[in-house]
């Protein structure tokens, strides 16, 4: 099919101009990813191991923090040539980045050679990292490449659902950049913050005028948006696919989003600090790890690898970022890596079975009993009366539940059922408090946290 003039101009003029202005070699990375997805697993692993040794050597030679800790360990430059050395590196945490930011940066990089990325702070720890231009290119390329699996092509319009407080100031440069992307490259941003029926109608109008190939958004933002669209019974033109990211996707959320949007949902695992980590393909048999850009580990409390089929703490090593190497970085997430096998789509890359959730979202009850967000979702979301919920672990033996209902009058009928199901999930000895509220606002990042633990998080 011949491309429209607008798509042709976006692909061949406006997108290349944007990345030339940023001096970011995105097309080189993009072509490499298209090629390497055809490789055998052994060849991908070989590339990954080579990049591991390079990033370790760079950290050893140029990054003050790693120079100090590796020297104290008695490690040598020769040790950095062994990919297995990665497992001897100390785990990097958000606290360490915050406290030793300057020591973790390569002092040879000038300001023009890197960007500063900020996390949303949804886990209570907003963090900033430096990302060099080559790593930035790899992030954009991985996003495009994952979009390809859904049927999106370079130059096709697509929509990002994101969140920003109306009081948050936007610089004129950011405003112009968003205009340039939306009008000339097809990348449209829709602010989901303050989601209500009026904003839903604005979204539907935007869909009619933009006709995006795909929609990318926070999982809970998409879920609540689709809930309102269904309630209002608004007809919607279906995109080719919807990408959920930033929050754990549960089966009931996938089902509703697919029903309302009229297309398949593709889950994606990414972070502000390192970009896309894993993405779901059309086979929906797990999420393919983007092994060309990152090295992922799942470890137990004793820091040993988790057995097949069990969840573990996620550690990520960015294989591209030399301005601030993130090596064995603890994202604060729990995930399960699938045993090695080839996906029916034909790609050989290692896969994630599922992202269990954020460690900070896991409620740890007395006796080390765990309550995961997915467990709570199975209690609340099957009930049609419930629009939103939030579970707050306030004290070791006290849990508070906030409920937003479609009809407040339903609260009386739900109380006994909720107490019974929650008591079964939490066990004896837990005090439960249910409160009816008008709304549970999403965070300034656009995320909705369904579990909040105020108790010392799982380490």
One Martini backbone bead per residue (centre of mass of N, CA, C, O) as a GRO file, in nm:
protein
  459
    1UNK     BB    1   0.096   0.037   0.023
    2UNK     BB    2   0.063   0.361  -0.021
    3UNK     BB    3   0.172   0.632   0.116
    4UNK     BB    4   0.099   0.902   0.256
    5UNK     BB    5   0.210   1.219   0.251
    6UNK     BB    6   0.228   1.246   0.561
    7UNK     BB    7   0.386   0.986   0.618
    8UNK     BB    8   0.623   1.037   0.427
    9UNK     BB    9   0.716   1.302   0.567
   10UNK     BB   10   0.764   1.186   0.847
   11UNK     BB   11   0.970   0.956   0.770
   12UNK     BB   12   1.169   1.146   0.562
   13UNK     BB   13   1.178   1.429   0.744
   14UNK     BB   14   1.074   1.498   1.044
   15UNK     BB   15   1.212   1.270   1.202
   16UNK     BB   16   1.507   1.307   1.105
   17UNK     BB   17   1.528   1.606   1.197
   18UNK     BB   18   1.490   1.560   1.500
   19UNK     BB   19   1.744   1.360   1.536
   20UNK     BB   20   1.951   1.557   1.422
   21UNK     BB   21   1.913   1.777   1.633
   22UNK     BB   22   1.985   1.567   1.873
   23UNK     BB   23   2.216   1.373   1.783
   24UNK     BB   24   2.063   1.082   1.719
   25UNK     BB   25   2.129   0.731   1.626
   26UNK     BB   26   1.843   0.573   1.568
   27UNK     BB   27   1.858   0.421   1.287
   28UNK     BB   28   2.084   0.228   1.356
   29UNK     BB   29   1.938   0.080   1.588
   30UNK     BB   30   1.686   0.000   1.429
   31UNK     BB   31   1.825  -0.180   1.217
   32UNK     BB   32   1.957  -0.374   1.422
   33UNK     BB   33   1.689  -0.484   1.544
   34UNK     BB   34   1.568  -0.598   1.284
   35UNK     BB   35   1.804  -0.800   1.249
   36UNK     BB   36   1.832  -0.944   1.544
   37UNK     BB   37   1.544  -1.088   1.549
   38UNK     BB   38   1.670  -1.327   1.350
   39UNK     BB   39   1.838  -1.447   1.550
   40UNK     BB   40   1.992  -1.641   1.747
   41UNK     BB   41   2.035  -1.684   2.076
   42UNK     BB   42   2.346  -1.715   2.076
   43UNK     BB   43   2.399  -1.446   1.926
   44UNK     BB   44   2.262  -1.257   2.127
   45UNK     BB   45   2.433  -1.339   2.374
   46UNK     BB   46   2.703  -1.254   2.256
   47UNK     BB   47   2.636  -0.956   2.235
   48UNK     BB   48   2.563  -0.911   2.532
   49UNK     BB   49   2.842  -0.999   2.652
   50UNK     BB   50   3.009  -0.784   2.507
   51UNK     BB   51   2.857  -0.539   2.632
   52UNK     BB   52   2.917  -0.606   2.924
   53UNK     BB   53   3.226  -0.572   2.915
   54UNK     BB   54   3.223  -0.276   2.819
   55UNK     BB   55   3.065  -0.150   3.061
   56UNK     BB   56   3.258  -0.249   3.281
   57UNK     BB   57   3.515  -0.112   3.178
   58UNK     BB   58   3.407   0.174   3.186
   59UNK     BB   59   3.348   0.184   3.488
   60UNK     BB   60   3.637   0.119   3.584
   61UNK     BB   61   3.783   0.370   3.430
   62UNK     BB   62   3.547   0.636   3.469
   63UNK     BB   63   3.390   0.563   3.745
   64UNK     BB   64   3.424   0.644   4.066
   65UNK     BB   65   3.244   0.441   4.212
   66UNK     BB   66   3.362   0.182   4.070
   67UNK     BB   67   3.655   0.223   4.128
   68UNK     BB   68   3.623   0.190   4.433
   69UNK     BB   69   3.460  -0.083   4.472
   70UNK     BB   70   3.645  -0.263   4.289
   71UNK     BB   71   3.911  -0.216   4.437
   72UNK     BB   72   3.810  -0.319   4.716
   73UNK     BB   73   3.756  -0.613   4.585
   74UNK     BB   74   4.013  -0.673   4.381
   75UNK     BB   75   3.962  -0.578   4.103
   76UNK     BB   76   4.026  -0.596   3.754
   77UNK     BB   77   4.040  -0.530   3.424
   78UNK     BB   78   4.051  -0.830   3.342
   79UNK     BB   79   3.776  -0.907   3.478
   80UNK     BB   80   3.594  -0.739   3.268
   81UNK     BB   81   3.619  -0.970   3.034
   82UNK     BB   82   3.410  -1.121   3.215
   83UNK     BB   83   3.073  -1.159   3.213
   84UNK     BB   84   3.045  -1.295   3.509
   85UNK     BB   85   3.126  -1.036   3.675
   86UNK     BB   86   2.846  -0.908   3.712
   87UNK     BB   87   2.776  -1.087   3.980
   88UNK     BB   88   2.993  -0.900   4.157
   89UNK     BB   89   2.835  -0.666   4.152
   90UNK     BB   90   2.682  -0.429   4.296
   91UNK     BB   91   2.392  -0.317   4.400
   92UNK     BB   92   2.177  -0.075   4.260
   93UNK     BB   93   2.021   0.204   4.402
   94UNK     BB   94   1.835   0.479   4.454
   95UNK     BB   95   1.992   0.579   4.699
   96UNK     BB   96   2.271   0.583   4.565
   97UNK     BB   97   2.204   0.782   4.341
   98UNK     BB   98   2.120   1.017   4.527
   99UNK     BB   99   2.395   1.024   4.704
  100UNK     BB  100   2.604   0.947   4.423
  101UNK     BB  101   2.570   1.088   4.149
  102UNK     BB  102   2.854   1.205   4.062
  103UNK     BB  103   3.012   0.926   4.094
  104UNK     BB  104   2.828   0.780   3.857
  105UNK     BB  105   2.957   0.977   3.665
  106UNK     BB  106   3.107   1.065   3.375
  107UNK     BB  107   3.330   1.340   3.358
  108UNK     BB  108   3.372   1.341   3.029
  109UNK     BB  109   3.089   1.445   3.006
  110UNK     BB  110   2.902   1.666   2.853
  111UNK     BB  111   2.603   1.827   2.843
  112UNK     BB  112   2.565   1.771   2.526
  113UNK     BB  113   2.596   1.434   2.576
  114UNK     BB  114   2.329   1.457   2.761
  115UNK     BB  115   2.055   1.350   2.951
  116UNK     BB  116   1.784   1.400   3.185
  117UNK     BB  117   1.621   1.160   3.380
  118UNK     BB  118   1.291   1.118   3.524
  119UNK     BB  119   1.114   0.993   3.760
  120UNK     BB  120   0.798   0.970   3.914
  121UNK     BB  121   0.791   0.847   4.217
  122UNK     BB  122   0.576   0.607   4.277
  123UNK     BB  123   0.774   0.474   4.517
  124UNK     BB  124   0.894   0.747   4.672
  125UNK     BB  125   1.163   0.773   4.453
  126UNK     BB  126   1.283   1.012   4.303
  127UNK     BB  127   1.483   0.995   3.998
  128UNK     BB  128   1.802   1.065   3.847
  129UNK     BB  129   1.953   1.041   3.514
  130UNK     BB  130   2.203   0.981   3.288
  131UNK     BB  131   2.189   1.003   2.917
  132UNK     BB  132   2.322   0.922   2.643
  133UNK     BB  133   2.276   0.952   2.303
  134UNK     BB  134   2.302   0.653   2.234
  135UNK     BB  135   2.096   0.551   2.446
  136UNK     BB  136   1.863   0.720   2.342
  137UNK     BB  137   1.847   0.582   2.068
  138UNK     BB  138   1.787   0.294   2.177
  139UNK     BB  139   1.513   0.363   2.302
  140UNK     BB  140   1.362   0.457   2.049
  141UNK     BB  141   1.412   0.201   1.880
  142UNK     BB  142   1.266   0.002   2.073
  143UNK     BB  143   0.992   0.131   2.046
  144UNK     BB  144   0.952   0.102   1.743
  145UNK     BB  145   0.998  -0.205   1.726
  146UNK     BB  146   0.759  -0.282   1.913
  147UNK     BB  147   0.545  -0.146   1.733
  148UNK     BB  148   0.574  -0.331   1.484
  149UNK     BB  149   0.426  -0.585   1.621
  150UNK     BB  150   0.134  -0.419   1.583
  151UNK     BB  151   0.155  -0.247   1.287
  152UNK     BB  152   0.351  -0.027   1.306
  153UNK     BB  153   0.482   0.259   1.131
  154UNK     BB  154   0.680   0.479   1.021
  155UNK     BB  155   0.455   0.769   1.045
  156UNK     BB  156   0.248   0.676   1.216
  157UNK     BB  157   0.001   0.736   1.417
  158UNK     BB  158   0.030   0.809   1.778
  159UNK     BB  159  -0.061   0.751   2.131
  160UNK     BB  160  -0.006   0.916   2.439
  161UNK     BB  161  -0.063   0.835   2.769
  162UNK     BB  162  -0.060   1.082   3.025
  163UNK     BB  163   0.065   1.275   3.321
  164UNK     BB  164  -0.037   1.616   3.427
  165UNK     BB  165  -0.052   1.873   3.601
  166UNK     BB  166  -0.205   2.179   3.550
  167UNK     BB  167   0.027   2.330   3.733
  168UNK     BB  168   0.237   2.240   3.543
  169UNK     BB  169   0.506   2.356   3.390
  170UNK     BB  170   0.576   2.449   3.046
  171UNK     BB  171   0.791   2.488   2.823
  172UNK     BB  172   0.832   2.616   2.512
  173UNK     BB  173   0.995   2.377   2.405
  174UNK     BB  174   0.796   2.153   2.482
  175UNK     BB  175   0.553   2.267   2.332
  176UNK     BB  176   0.684   2.263   2.050
  177UNK     BB  177   0.756   1.964   2.044
  178UNK     BB  178   0.465   1.855   2.069
  179UNK     BB  179   0.368   1.992   1.812
  180UNK     BB  180   0.566   1.864   1.614
  181UNK     BB  181   0.490   1.571   1.667
  182UNK     BB  182   0.183   1.586   1.612
  183UNK     BB  183   0.191   1.735   1.320
  184UNK     BB  184   0.468   1.580   1.180
  185UNK     BB  185   0.509   1.268   1.323
  186UNK     BB  186   0.239   1.144   1.494
  187UNK     BB  187   0.303   1.220   1.803
  188UNK     BB  188   0.063   1.195   2.059
  189UNK     BB  189  -0.051   1.380   2.344
  190UNK     BB  190  -0.248   1.268   2.635
  191UNK     BB  191  -0.394   1.402   2.915
  192UNK     BB  192  -0.515   1.205   3.195
  193UNK     BB  193  -0.548   1.405   3.395
  194UNK     BB  194  -0.855   1.425   3.538
  195UNK     BB  195  -1.045   1.194   3.488
  196UNK     BB  196  -1.349   1.224   3.297
  197UNK     BB  197  -1.615   1.259   3.097
  198UNK     BB  198  -1.500   1.504   2.946
  199UNK     BB  199  -1.224   1.368   2.873
  200UNK     BB  200  -1.338   1.134   2.715
  201UNK     BB  201  -1.455   1.307   2.481
  202UNK     BB  202  -1.183   1.423   2.397
  203UNK     BB  203  -1.057   1.154   2.322
  204UNK     BB  204  -1.260   1.073   2.101
  205UNK     BB  205  -1.206   1.321   1.923
  206UNK     BB  206  -0.905   1.263   1.882
  207UNK     BB  207  -0.943   0.987   1.741
  208UNK     BB  208  -1.091   1.103   1.491
  209UNK     BB  209  -0.857   1.304   1.398
  210UNK     BB  210  -0.599   1.103   1.416
  211UNK     BB  211  -0.600   0.796   1.375
  212UNK     BB  212  -0.449   0.574   1.533
  213UNK     BB  213  -0.265   0.285   1.533
  214UNK     BB  214  -0.173   0.345   1.836
  215UNK     BB  215  -0.176   0.290   2.198
  216UNK     BB  216  -0.007   0.445   2.478
  217UNK     BB  217  -0.024   0.335   2.833
  218UNK     BB  218  -0.125   0.331   3.130
  219UNK     BB  219  -0.296   0.084   3.261
  220UNK     BB  220  -0.502   0.235   3.453
  221UNK     BB  221  -0.579   0.457   3.256
  222UNK     BB  222  -0.701   0.269   3.042
  223UNK     BB  223  -0.903   0.126   3.225
  224UNK     BB  224  -1.067   0.380   3.318
  225UNK     BB  225  -1.133   0.483   3.040
  226UNK     BB  226  -1.292   0.226   2.946
  227UNK     BB  227  -1.504   0.235   3.164
  228UNK     BB  228  -1.630   0.509   3.072
  229UNK     BB  229  -1.692   0.435   2.780
  230UNK     BB  230  -1.887   0.207   2.856
  231UNK     BB  231  -2.087   0.372   3.026
  232UNK     BB  232  -2.142   0.581   2.777
  233UNK     BB  233  -2.157   0.433   2.505
  234UNK     BB  234  -1.901   0.487   2.309
  235UNK     BB  235  -1.799   0.508   2.006
  236UNK     BB  236  -1.499   0.341   1.863
  237UNK     BB  237  -1.212   0.360   1.696
  238UNK     BB  238  -0.995   0.119   1.611
  239UNK     BB  239  -0.699   0.018   1.665
  240UNK     BB  240  -0.439  -0.212   1.625
  241UNK     BB  241  -0.332  -0.128   1.921
  242UNK     BB  242  -0.245  -0.177   2.273
  243UNK     BB  243  -0.025  -0.027   2.516
  244UNK     BB  244   0.100  -0.142   2.816
  245UNK     BB  245   0.241   0.047   3.097
  246UNK     BB  246   0.417   0.099   3.422
  247UNK     BB  247   0.203  -0.131   3.491
  248UNK     BB  248   0.035  -0.385   3.595
  249UNK     BB  249  -0.118  -0.648   3.412
  250UNK     BB  250  -0.440  -0.768   3.423
  251UNK     BB  251  -0.674  -0.975   3.296
  252UNK     BB  252  -0.925  -0.783   3.342
  253UNK     BB  253  -0.795  -0.544   3.190
  254UNK     BB  254  -0.748  -0.668   2.916
  255UNK     BB  255  -1.042  -0.741   2.858
  256UNK     BB  256  -1.164  -0.453   2.863
  257UNK     BB  257  -0.980  -0.309   2.660
  258UNK     BB  258  -1.044  -0.498   2.421
  259UNK     BB  259  -1.348  -0.448   2.416
  260UNK     BB  260  -1.343  -0.132   2.376
  261UNK     BB  261  -1.109  -0.107   2.147
  262UNK     BB  262  -1.107  -0.362   1.942
  263UNK     BB  263  -0.827  -0.494   2.047
  264UNK     BB  264  -0.519  -0.571   2.120
  265UNK     BB  265  -0.300  -0.634   2.390
  266UNK     BB  266   0.031  -0.493   2.477
  267UNK     BB  267   0.280  -0.559   2.676
  268UNK     BB  268   0.514  -0.341   2.865
  269UNK     BB  269   0.855  -0.313   2.982
  270UNK     BB  270   0.954  -0.019   3.165
  271UNK     BB  271   1.181   0.267   3.218
  272UNK     BB  272   1.311   0.574   3.269
  273UNK     BB  273   1.619   0.482   3.300
  274UNK     BB  274   1.621   0.244   3.037
  275UNK     BB  275   1.360   0.172   2.915
  276UNK     BB  276   1.299  -0.076   2.728
  277UNK     BB  277   1.287  -0.438   2.820
  278UNK     BB  278   0.992  -0.555   2.736
  279UNK     BB  279   0.782  -0.735   2.483
  280UNK     BB  280   0.489  -0.799   2.324
  281UNK     BB  281   0.356  -1.012   2.100
  282UNK     BB  282   0.119  -1.171   1.896
  283UNK     BB  283   0.138  -1.445   2.072
  284UNK     BB  284   0.127  -1.410   2.385
  285UNK     BB  285   0.416  -1.564   2.533
  286UNK     BB  286   0.528  -1.316   2.645
  287UNK     BB  287   0.821  -1.113   2.704
  288UNK     BB  288   1.058  -0.973   2.515
  289UNK     BB  289   1.376  -0.930   2.554
  290UNK     BB  290   1.603  -0.653   2.519
  291UNK     BB  291   1.919  -0.772   2.480
  292UNK     BB  292   2.071  -0.533   2.329
  293UNK     BB  293   2.020  -0.319   2.591
  294UNK     BB  294   1.980  -0.550   2.816
  295UNK     BB  295   2.033  -0.693   3.150
  296UNK     BB  296   1.860  -0.956   3.320
  297UNK     BB  297   1.761  -1.015   3.664
  298UNK     BB  298   1.651  -1.271   3.904
  299UNK     BB  299   1.631  -1.245   4.259
  300UNK     BB  300   1.679  -1.327   4.570
  301UNK     BB  301   1.738  -1.238   4.890
  302UNK     BB  302   2.040  -1.379   4.851
  303UNK     BB  303   2.110  -1.306   4.528
  304UNK     BB  304   2.006  -1.543   4.387
  305UNK     BB  305   1.877  -1.710   4.151
  306UNK     BB  306   1.579  -1.785   4.033
  307UNK     BB  307   1.374  -2.014   3.979
  308UNK     BB  308   1.175  -2.151   3.778
  309UNK     BB  309   0.863  -1.979   3.811
  310UNK     BB  310   0.985  -1.754   3.996
  311UNK     BB  311   0.996  -1.480   4.177
  312UNK     BB  312   1.194  -1.172   4.143
  313UNK     BB  313   1.427  -0.946   4.163
  314UNK     BB  314   1.498  -0.674   3.964
  315UNK     BB  315   1.788  -0.655   3.747
  316UNK     BB  316   1.954  -0.385   3.565
  317UNK     BB  317   2.149  -0.354   3.261
  318UNK     BB  318   2.290  -0.103   3.081
  319UNK     BB  319   2.454  -0.138   2.758
  320UNK     BB  320   2.485   0.196   2.668
  321UNK     BB  321   2.531   0.375   2.927
  322UNK     BB  322   2.814   0.598   2.992
  323UNK     BB  323   2.737   0.849   3.161
  324UNK     BB  324   2.554   0.629   3.354
  325UNK     BB  325   2.606   0.344   3.477
  326UNK     BB  326   2.366   0.073   3.501
  327UNK     BB  327   2.439  -0.176   3.745
  328UNK     BB  328   2.234  -0.369   3.890
  329UNK     BB  329   1.945  -0.237   3.894
  330UNK     BB  330   1.697  -0.160   4.127
  331UNK     BB  331   1.354  -0.121   4.044
  332UNK     BB  332   1.133  -0.260   4.244
  333UNK     BB  333   1.072  -0.542   4.109
  334UNK     BB  334   0.866  -0.822   4.007
  335UNK     BB  335   0.960  -1.135   3.836
  336UNK     BB  336   0.931  -1.375   3.556
  337UNK     BB  337   1.134  -1.608   3.401
  338UNK     BB  338   1.151  -1.793   3.136
  339UNK     BB  339   1.220  -2.061   3.003
  340UNK     BB  340   1.397  -2.171   2.751
  341UNK     BB  341   1.232  -2.067   2.445
  342UNK     BB  342   1.047  -2.059   2.158
  343UNK     BB  343   0.854  -1.863   2.000
  344UNK     BB  344   0.589  -1.877   1.770
  345UNK     BB  345   0.704  -1.616   1.614
  346UNK     BB  346   1.044  -1.696   1.602
  347UNK     BB  347   1.167  -1.567   1.835
  348UNK     BB  348   1.459  -1.616   2.060
  349UNK     BB  349   1.421  -1.447   2.286
  350UNK     BB  350   1.402  -1.393   2.588
  351UNK     BB  351   1.146  -1.430   2.852
  352UNK     BB  352   0.873  -1.309   3.013
  353UNK     BB  353   0.605  -1.411   3.193
  354UNK     BB  354   0.594  -1.183   3.432
  355UNK     BB  355   0.474  -0.903   3.612
  356UNK     BB  356   0.400  -0.875   3.941
  357UNK     BB  357   0.543  -0.608   4.069
  358UNK     BB  358   0.588  -0.397   4.313
  359UNK     BB  359   0.739  -0.407   4.609
  360UNK     BB  360   0.572  -0.158   4.732
  361UNK     BB  361   0.287  -0.326   4.665
  362UNK     BB  362   0.356  -0.533   4.874
  363UNK     BB  363   0.190  -0.709   5.119
  364UNK     BB  364   0.320  -0.765   5.450
  365UNK     BB  365   0.234  -0.996   5.663
  366UNK     BB  366   0.216  -1.165   5.921
  367UNK     BB  367   0.436  -1.431   5.864
  368UNK     BB  368   0.508  -1.369   5.562
  369UNK     BB  369   0.253  -1.272   5.410
  370UNK     BB  370   0.139  -1.230   5.079
  371UNK     BB  371  -0.003  -0.938   4.901
  372UNK     BB  372  -0.114  -0.888   4.586
  373UNK     BB  373  -0.261  -0.695   4.352
  374UNK     BB  374  -0.391  -0.935   4.200
  375UNK     BB  375  -0.555  -1.042   4.439
  376UNK     BB  376  -0.729  -0.783   4.474
  377UNK     BB  377  -0.847  -0.769   4.189
  378UNK     BB  378  -1.015  -1.039   4.222
  379UNK     BB  379  -1.209  -0.901   4.428
  380UNK     BB  380  -1.304  -0.617   4.295
  381UNK     BB  381  -1.348  -0.611   3.970
  382UNK     BB  382  -1.598  -0.817   3.941
  383UNK     BB  383  -1.745  -0.572   4.063
  384UNK     BB  384  -1.954  -0.345   3.914
  385UNK     BB  385  -1.966  -0.115   4.142
  386UNK     BB  386  -1.658  -0.085   4.099
  387UNK     BB  387  -1.425   0.162   3.999
  388UNK     BB  388  -1.236   0.201   4.257
  389UNK     BB  389  -0.922   0.119   4.434
  390UNK     BB  390  -0.751   0.121   4.767
  391UNK     BB  391  -0.471  -0.022   4.942
  392UNK     BB  392  -0.372   0.033   5.289
  393UNK     BB  393  -0.077  -0.026   5.477
  394UNK     BB  394  -0.047   0.115   5.788
  395UNK     BB  395  -0.021  -0.146   5.965
  396UNK     BB  396   0.063  -0.460   6.037
  397UNK     BB  397  -0.275  -0.496   6.139
  398UNK     BB  398  -0.364  -0.270   5.912
  399UNK     BB  399  -0.635  -0.207   5.672
  400UNK     BB  400  -0.713   0.019   5.411
  401UNK     BB  401  -1.017   0.097   5.218
  402UNK     BB  402  -1.081   0.244   4.906
  403UNK     BB  403  -1.398   0.350   4.753
  404UNK     BB  404  -1.537   0.364   4.419
  405UNK     BB  405  -1.866   0.416   4.311
  406UNK     BB  406  -2.129   0.429   4.097
  407UNK     BB  407  -2.306   0.371   4.364
  408UNK     BB  408  -2.334   0.459   4.689
  409UNK     BB  409  -2.573   0.264   4.773
  410UNK     BB  410  -2.391  -0.007   4.745
  411UNK     BB  411  -2.223  -0.016   5.008
  412UNK     BB  412  -2.410  -0.172   5.202
  413UNK     BB  413  -2.399  -0.442   5.023
  414UNK     BB  414  -2.069  -0.473   5.026
  415UNK     BB  415  -1.942  -0.490   5.307
  416UNK     BB  416  -1.969  -0.790   5.387
  417UNK     BB  417  -1.824  -0.907   5.138
  418UNK     BB  418  -1.554  -0.757   5.174
  419UNK     BB  419  -1.481  -0.859   5.454
  420UNK     BB  420  -1.478  -1.159   5.384
  421UNK     BB  421  -1.264  -1.157   5.150
  422UNK     BB  422  -1.037  -1.007   5.304
  423UNK     BB  423  -1.012  -1.206   5.539
  424UNK     BB  424  -0.925  -1.444   5.363
  425UNK     BB  425  -0.667  -1.300   5.243
  426UNK     BB  426  -0.535  -1.200   5.534
  427UNK     BB  427  -0.655  -1.309   5.780
  428UNK     BB  428  -0.608  -1.320   6.095
  429UNK     BB  429  -0.558  -1.014   6.281
  430UNK     BB  430  -0.696  -0.807   6.079
  431UNK     BB  431  -0.768  -0.478   6.037
  432UNK     BB  432  -1.060  -0.337   5.884
  433UNK     BB  433  -1.110  -0.047   5.654
  434UNK     BB  434  -1.395   0.100   5.506
  435UNK     BB  435  -1.411   0.356   5.241
  436UNK     BB  436  -1.604   0.611   5.106
  437UNK     BB  437  -1.529   0.779   4.797
  438UNK     BB  438  -1.526   0.996   4.529
  439UNK     BB  439  -1.200   0.970   4.490
  440UNK     BB  440  -0.886   0.851   4.324
  441UNK     BB  441  -0.623   1.001   4.251
  442UNK     BB  442  -0.391   1.035   4.048
  443UNK     BB  443  -0.090   1.084   3.989
  444UNK     BB  444   0.122   1.312   3.845
  445UNK     BB  445   0.212   1.073   3.637
  446UNK     BB  446  -0.075   0.893   3.588
  447UNK     BB  447  -0.089   0.702   3.822
  448UNK     BB  448  -0.240   0.404   3.986
  449UNK     BB  449  -0.230   0.301   4.315
  450UNK     BB  450  -0.363   0.005   4.466
  451UNK     BB  451  -0.096  -0.020   4.645
  452UNK     BB  452  -0.005   0.074   4.989
  453UNK     BB  453   0.299   0.063   5.175
  454UNK     BB  454   0.396   0.171   5.515
  455UNK     BB  455   0.578  -0.056   5.533
  456UNK     BB  456   0.848  -0.217   5.527
  457UNK     BB  457   0.986  -0.320   5.261
  458UNK     BB  458   1.083  -0.553   5.059
  459UNK     BB  459   1.430  -0.692   5.031
   0.00000   0.00000   0.00000
